[in-house]
Every structure is written in C-alpha cells, then in structure tokens.
Amino acid sequence: MNRRRTAAILIVCALVLAIGAYILFSDSAQDVPTHRQVVAPPEKPASAPSWVNKGQKAQPDYSSATTKAHNATPVPKERTAVSKTKVLEVREDNMVTFTFVESLADFMLHRFLPQNMQGRPATLASTKSLNMYYGQDLDGFDVNSDDIRMARKTVLDYAFTPKMIRILYDLYTPVLMAHIVDTAATDEREYKNGDTVERRTLTNAETATMLRLNALQIEQTATAFRAIANDSSITELAGKYLGAAKAVERANLQLQNAMADETNTSKPSLRLKQAIIQREQIKKSVISRLKKACSECPDSDLFYLAQWSYRRVLGEPNKKLETFGIAADVLDDLAKRFQDKANELE
C-alpha cells in the first residue's frame, strides 16, 4: 500500500516538472509583437590586419631585464602649476647677516617723513646718521667683542675691501629691494605729519618718494667716494685737519692757563687765533676739492665723509682708496635700482 502511494506522489511531481519546463522553454515570441529591420551588408567587407595573412616577424630580444624600453609610448609628464610669486633664496654671510638688510630697511623707513613742517616729503637719513646708527649698535653683524670700537674695526676690516663689497652687494641687494618695498606696504610705523604722529603703512606713491629721496643721498655719497678715490690729497688734508684741531686744543689750554695765572695772554691768544685760522683753511680746502665733484652736496656731509675716509685709509692708503672707487660703483647702481623701483610703483 505504501509503495503505491509513493509511486503516485513521484508521478505527480514528474508531471508538474514537465509542465513547468514546457512553459519556460516554449517559443512565446509568437504571442508578442516584434519589429523587424532589414540590415544592409557593409559596402566594403572588413579585412583582417596584414600581420594575420603575412604573419608577425617576431625577433628574439636578448636585452637585459633592466634595459629601458626603446619603443614604448612615453608617459605624459604631469604638468604642475607654476607659482607667480618669486621666492628669493638668500645665502647668508657669516659676519654680515641677513638681519643687516632688515635693519637697513628699517633705518630708511623710520627716517622718512611723508610731510615735514613745510608740508613736503623728506628724509632724515644721511651718511652721518647711518654711521652713527651702526656705531651705537652693530645690528646685523655677527662679531664677538665687548668693545664697540674694536667690533666696528673688525667689521670694516672684513667688509670694506674691493672683493667683499661686491660679494655683499650682489648677495643682498635683490632681497633688500624686495624687503624695503614689502615692509613699507605691510608694516605699520609711526610717521610724522606736521605736528601730529600717525601709525600706518606707506602708500605706493609714498614708498616711491622715499626711494627717490634716498637715491639722491646715495648718488651724492657715491660722487664723494669717487672723488676721494681719485684724489689722494683729500684724505691727506683730512689728516692734517685732525693735527690742526689738536693744535687748537693745545693753544686754547695755554690761553686758559695764562688767564688762570693772571699773566700776559697776548701771545697765547695770538697762538690760538693762528691755530684756528690754519684749521679752518684746511677744512675749507677739503670741502672745496669735494665740491668740484659734487656741487649740490652739503658742506657738512662732504667734510664728514672726508674725515671718515681718512680713518679708513690709515696704514693701507692705496688699497683703501681703491675700495672707495668700488664702493662708488655699487652705490651708483643701488641709486639706479631705487629710481627704477620708484618708477614701477607709480
């Protein structure tokens, strides 16, 4: 009985599977509408590549595995964006550091007057004020000495030579030009405007004016330096002036002693008068020689430069006079750079 029941169940399952297969695989397309389109053959039969018929001409390659491919398609180089900002890389000198450039820019910016008491732009920067500025603090110079006089001598012996002047000028001038313009536009400073003081940055027009005013000072210094280099008598007369000045001091002391002793003061007075006349004659001669080269230069600036030059040539007059000529060349170039930059800013 059980066998008959099992056989009946198997027969029923077989019938169900047969009916499902018929429905699944039967052609149902006859009951669904179709869209037929005539496909035209290509005008030109497609042909196989030539190497199919002729065969590839393969040649054995005995190159090393590390050899670069000689017929490979080159990989396109990745194009990187080019920055328009020019970055200046500065190689710093051991003694005259980059801080010197920063302090020099500050020196000129702090002494610029957008408007003086007369309402005109002016600068208080000069060769004398610059020398006094670094005479009090050697800002930017890496020199170890507790004696400021000895430290200044060390710096000048190192830097004030024909070779080092050109090296330092080529090294720092581009960054000086960029730094002074950038700080003028971004760093706020106190500027006198008549009787008032205001803290602000400079406009492009004011920076251009500041550069032109300093360019004039630089040109005049260059002219005086070139005259000193070409005429050794200027430094010789500057040395004689120092001797005449000491003679005036001695004569004045003798006169003071005579007055204190209540003795005859006629001779000490005459001696002092003659010493003063001689001293002033030498000073006038020094200025007149430099005036021939720079008629518009102030007398006080010319005389100061003459005295400064005498101290620089002591011991090595010929070599140091050559240095003044090189200094004049680089100062002329610097003045031109200032003028050109001022023209760009306007």
C-alpha positions as CSV (number, residue, x, y, z in Angstrom):
1,M,0.0,0.0,0.0
2,N,2.8,2.3,0.9
3,R,4.6,1.5,-2.3
4,R,1.6,2.5,-4.4
5,R,1.3,5.8,-2.5
6,T,5.0,6.7,-3.1
7,A,4.7,5.9,-6.8
8,A,1.7,8.1,-7.1
9,I,3.5,11.0,-5.5
10,L,6.5,10.6,-7.8
11,I,4.3,10.5,-10.9
12,V,2.5,13.7,-9.8
13,C,5.9,15.6,-9.2
14,A,7.2,14.5,-12.6
15,L,4.1,15.8,-14.3
16,V,4.5,19.2,-12.5
17,L,8.1,19.5,-13.6
18,A,7.3,18.6,-17.2
19,I,4.5,21.3,-17.4
20,G,6.9,24.0,-15.9
21,A,9.7,23.1,-18.4
22,Y,7.2,23.4,-21.3
23,I,6.1,26.8,-20.2
24,L,9.7,28.1,-19.6
25,F,11.2,26.9,-22.8
26,S,8.4,27.3,-25.2
27,D,8.6,29.9,-28.0
28,S,6.5,32.8,-26.6
29,A,7.6,35.2,-29.3
30,Q,4.6,34.3,-31.5
31,D,2.3,36.0,-28.9
32,V,4.4,39.2,-28.6
33,P,4.5,41.8,-31.5
34,T,8.0,42.2,-33.0
35,H,9.8,44.9,-35.0
36,R,12.0,43.7,-37.8
37,Q,14.5,45.9,-39.8
38,V,16.5,44.9,-42.9
39,V,20.2,45.2,-42.2
40,A,22.3,46.1,-45.3
41,P,25.7,44.4,-45.7
42,P,28.8,46.8,-45.4
43,E,29.9,48.3,-48.7
44,K,33.4,47.1,-48.1
45,P,34.0,43.8,-46.3
46,A,36.2,44.1,-43.3
47,S,39.7,42.8,-43.8
48,A,42.0,41.3,-41.2
49,P,45.2,43.1,-40.3
50,S,48.2,42.5,-42.6
51,W,50.0,40.6,-39.9
52,V,47.3,37.9,-39.9
53,N,48.0,37.0,-43.5
54,K,51.7,37.6,-43.5
55,G,52.4,36.6,-40.0
56,Q,54.3,38.6,-37.4
57,K,58.0,39.0,-37.8
58,A,59.0,38.2,-34.2
59,Q,62.7,38.5,-33.3
60,P,64.2,37.3,-30.1
61,D,65.1,40.0,-27.6
62,Y,68.3,39.4,-25.7
63,S,68.3,42.7,-23.9
64,S,68.8,42.8,-20.1
65,A,65.7,42.8,-18.0
66,T,66.8,46.2,-16.6
67,T,67.0,47.8,-20.0
68,K,64.6,50.7,-20.6
69,A,62.0,50.2,-23.4
70,H,63.2,51.9,-26.6
71,N,59.9,51.9,-28.4
72,A,57.4,52.3,-25.5
73,T,54.9,55.0,-25.6
74,P,56.2,57.9,-23.5
75,V,54.3,58.6,-20.3
76,P,52.9,62.2,-20.4
77,K,54.6,64.4,-17.9
78,E,52.4,65.7,-15.2
79,R,52.0,69.5,-15.5
80,T,52.5,71.3,-12.3
81,A,51.1,74.7,-11.5
82,V,53.8,77.4,-11.7
83,S,53.6,79.9,-8.9
84,K,53.7,83.6,-9.9
85,T,55.2,84.6,-6.6
86,K,59.0,84.9,-6.9
87,V,60.8,83.4,-3.9
88,L,64.2,84.8,-3.2
89,E,66.7,82.3,-1.7
90,V,69.3,84.2,0.3
91,R,72.7,82.8,1.1
92,E,73.8,84.5,4.3
93,D,77.2,85.8,5.0
94,N,79.0,84.7,8.2
95,M,79.6,88.2,9.6
96,V,77.3,90.5,7.7
97,T,74.0,88.6,8.2
98,F,70.5,89.0,6.7
99,T,69.5,90.9,9.8
100,F,71.7,93.8,8.4
101,V,69.3,94.0,5.4
102,E,66.3,94.2,7.7
103,S,67.9,96.9,9.9
104,L,69.0,98.9,6.9
105,A,65.4,98.9,5.5
106,D,64.1,99.9,8.9
107,F,66.7,102.7,9.1
108,M,65.4,104.3,5.9
109,L,61.7,103.8,6.6
110,H,61.8,105.2,10.2
111,R,63.6,108.3,8.9
112,F,61.1,109.1,6.1
113,L,58.7,112.0,6.6
114,P,55.7,111.8,4.3
115,Q,55.2,115.5,5.2
116,N,57.7,117.7,7.1
117,M,56.9,121.1,8.7
118,Q,56.7,122.7,5.3
119,G,54.3,120.0,4.1
120,R,56.8,118.3,1.8
121,P,58.2,114.7,1.9
122,A,61.7,114.5,3.3
123,T,64.2,112.0,4.7
124,L,66.4,112.3,7.7
125,A,68.7,109.5,6.5
126,S,72.2,110.5,5.7
127,T,75.7,109.0,5.7
128,K,76.5,110.6,9.0
129,S,73.3,109.3,10.7
130,L,73.8,105.9,9.2
131,N,77.3,105.7,10.6
132,M,76.1,106.9,14.0
133,Y,73.3,104.3,13.8
134,Y,75.6,101.4,13.4
135,G,78.2,103.0,15.6
136,Q,75.9,102.5,18.6
137,D,74.6,99.1,17.8
138,L,76.1,96.7,15.2
139,D,72.7,95.3,14.4
140,G,73.1,92.6,11.8
141,F,76.8,92.0,12.3
142,D,78.0,88.7,13.9
143,V,81.1,89.9,15.7
144,N,82.1,88.9,19.2
145,S,83.6,91.9,21.1
146,D,82.6,93.8,24.2
147,D,84.4,96.9,22.8
148,I,82.2,98.7,20.2
149,R,85.3,100.4,18.7
150,M,87.1,97.1,18.2
151,A,83.9,95.5,16.9
152,R,83.5,98.2,14.3
153,K,87.1,97.9,13.2
154,T,86.7,94.2,12.8
155,V,83.6,94.6,10.6
156,L,85.2,97.3,8.5
157,D,88.4,95.4,8.0
158,Y,86.3,92.4,6.8
159,A,83.7,94.2,4.7
160,F,85.4,97.3,3.4
161,T,87.5,95.7,0.7
162,P,87.0,95.7,-3.1
163,K,86.2,92.0,-3.1
164,M,83.8,91.9,-0.2
165,I,81.9,95.0,-1.2
166,R,81.0,93.4,-4.5
167,I,80.2,90.0,-2.8
168,L,78.0,91.5,-0.2
169,Y,76.3,93.8,-2.7
170,D,75.5,91.0,-5.2
171,L,74.3,88.8,-2.3
172,Y,71.9,91.2,-0.5
173,T,70.8,93.9,-3.0
174,P,67.9,91.9,-4.6
175,V,66.5,90.9,-1.2
176,L,66.9,94.5,0.1
177,M,64.9,95.9,-2.7
178,A,62.1,93.4,-2.2
179,H,62.2,93.7,1.6
180,I,62.0,97.5,1.8
181,V,59.0,97.7,-0.6
182,D,57.2,94.8,1.1
183,T,57.7,96.2,4.7
184,A,56.7,99.7,3.6
185,A,53.3,98.3,2.4
186,T,52.7,95.8,5.3
187,D,54.3,97.0,8.5
188,E,52.8,99.9,10.3
189,R,55.1,102.6,11.6
190,E,54.8,106.0,13.2
191,Y,55.2,108.8,10.7
192,K,55.2,112.5,11.5
193,N,52.7,114.5,9.6
194,G,53.4,118.1,10.6
195,D,52.8,118.4,14.3
196,T,51.0,115.1,14.5
197,V,52.2,111.5,14.5
198,E,50.2,108.7,12.9
199,R,50.8,105.0,12.8
200,R,50.2,103.4,9.4
201,T,51.8,101.9,6.3
202,L,53.0,103.8,3.3
203,T,51.2,104.1,0.0
204,N,52.9,103.1,-3.2
205,A,53.3,106.8,-4.1
206,E,54.9,107.5,-0.7
207,T,57.2,104.5,-1.0
208,A,58.3,105.7,-4.4
209,T,59.0,109.1,-3.0
210,M,61.0,107.6,-0.1
211,L,63.1,105.6,-2.6
212,R,63.8,108.7,-4.7
213,L,64.9,110.7,-1.7
214,N,67.3,108.0,-0.6
215,A,68.5,107.5,-4.1
216,L,69.6,111.2,-4.1
217,Q,71.5,110.7,-0.9
218,I,73.2,107.5,-2.3
219,E,74.2,109.3,-5.5
220,Q,75.8,112.1,-3.6
221,T,77.7,109.7,-1.4
222,A,78.9,107.8,-4.5
223,T,80.1,111.0,-6.1
224,A,82.1,111.9,-2.9
225,F,83.6,108.4,-2.7
226,R,84.7,108.6,-6.3
227,A,86.4,111.9,-5.7
228,I,88.2,110.6,-2.7
229,A,89.4,107.5,-4.7
230,N,90.7,109.7,-7.5
231,D,92.3,112.4,-5.3
232,S,94.5,111.2,-2.5
233,S,95.1,114.7,-1.3
234,I,91.6,114.8,0.1
235,T,92.4,112.2,2.7
236,E,95.8,113.7,3.3
237,L,94.2,117.1,4.1
238,A,91.7,115.4,6.3
239,G,94.6,114.0,8.3
240,K,96.2,117.5,8.5
241,Y,92.9,118.9,9.8
242,L,93.0,116.5,12.7
243,G,96.5,117.7,13.5
244,A,95.4,121.4,13.2
245,A,92.4,120.6,15.5
246,K,94.7,119.3,18.2
247,A,96.9,122.4,17.8
248,V,93.8,124.5,18.5
249,E,93.2,122.5,21.7
250,R,96.7,123.0,22.9
251,A,96.7,126.7,22.2
252,N,93.4,127.1,24.0
253,L,94.7,125.2,27.0
254,Q,97.7,127.5,27.1
255,L,95.5,130.6,27.0
256,Q,93.3,129.2,29.8
257,N,96.4,128.6,32.0
258,A,97.7,132.1,31.3
259,M,94.3,133.6,32.3
260,A,94.3,131.5,35.5
261,D,97.8,132.6,36.4
262,E,96.9,136.2,35.5
263,T,99.9,136.5,33.2
264,N,100.2,138.2,29.8
265,T,97.7,136.5,27.5
266,S,98.7,138.3,24.2
267,K,101.0,135.5,22.9
268,P,98.6,132.6,23.9
269,S,95.7,134.5,22.3
270,L,97.7,135.1,19.1
271,R,98.8,131.4,19.0
272,L,95.2,130.3,19.4
273,K,93.9,132.6,16.7
274,Q,96.6,131.4,14.2
275,A,95.8,127.8,15.0
276,I,92.1,128.3,14.4
277,I,92.8,130.1,11.1
278,Q,95.0,127.2,9.9
279,R,92.4,124.6,11.0
280,E,89.6,126.4,9.1
281,Q,91.8,126.9,6.0
282,I,92.4,123.1,5.8
283,K,88.7,122.4,6.3
284,K,87.8,124.8,3.5
285,S,90.4,123.2,1.2
286,V,88.9,119.7,1.9
287,I,85.4,120.9,1.1
288,S,86.3,122.8,-2.0
289,R,88.0,119.8,-3.5
290,L,85.0,117.6,-2.9
291,K,82.7,120.4,-4.1
292,K,84.3,120.2,-7.5
293,A,82.8,116.7,-7.8
294,C,79.5,117.3,-6.0
295,S,78.5,121.0,-6.0
296,E,75.0,120.2,-4.6
297,C,76.3,118.1,-1.7
298,P,76.0,119.8,1.7
299,D,79.4,121.0,3.1
300,S,78.9,119.2,6.4
301,D,78.3,115.9,4.7
302,L,81.3,116.3,2.5
303,F,83.6,117.2,5.3
304,Y,82.3,114.3,7.4
305,L,83.0,111.8,4.6
306,A,86.5,113.2,4.2
307,Q,87.2,112.6,7.9
308,W,85.7,109.1,7.7
309,S,87.8,108.3,4.7
310,Y,91.0,109.3,6.4
311,R,90.3,106.8,9.2
312,R,89.7,104.1,6.6
313,V,92.9,104.5,4.7
314,L,95.3,104.5,7.6
315,G,98.0,102.0,7.1
316,E,96.9,101.0,3.6
317,P,96.2,104.2,1.6
318,N,96.5,102.8,-1.9
319,K,94.4,99.7,-1.2
320,K,91.7,101.5,0.7
321,L,91.4,104.3,-1.9
322,E,90.7,101.6,-4.5
323,T,87.9,100.4,-2.2
324,F,86.3,103.8,-2.2
325,G,86.1,103.6,-6.0
326,I,84.4,100.2,-5.9
327,A,82.0,101.5,-3.2
328,A,81.1,104.4,-5.5
329,D,80.3,102.0,-8.4
330,V,77.9,99.8,-6.3
331,L,76.3,102.9,-4.7
332,D,75.6,104.3,-8.2
333,D,74.0,101.0,-9.2
334,L,71.9,101.0,-5.9
335,A,70.7,104.5,-6.6
336,K,69.6,103.5,-10.1
337,R,67.7,100.5,-8.6
338,F,65.9,102.7,-6.2
339,Q,64.9,105.0,-9.0
340,D,63.7,102.1,-11.2
341,K,61.7,100.6,-8.4
342,A,60.1,104.0,-7.7
343,N,59.0,104.2,-11.3
344,E,57.5,100.8,-11.1
345,L,55.4,101.7,-8.0
346,E,53.8,104.7,-9.6
